């Protein structure tokens, strides 16, 4: 029903920035509400941020004030701008269709101290 493709991960030093992208292809309804999750090494997957079709956003406390989620409806793409990165932000980052439950393949973010 939908394919989600993440990109933009990489390795940065603490204090740096990255912008992740989640491009959605397929059934339109599946692309309306998108969430970002992350899974640090050896830990459970955790919620990071989400945005719905009305532009309402939410964030985990650990990223508030540092990360910003946004969407480009014309491109069916959701972005996660990550600033002031910390080593504890190191994780595999995934986007998810909230309505349809599909996950992307993930993109790795590594932050060194």
Helices and strands as residue ranges (DSSP letters): E 2-7, E 10-13, E 18-26, G 28-31, E 34-39, E 45-51, E 57-59, E 67-72, G 73-75, E 77-82, G 87-89, E 91-97, E 107-112
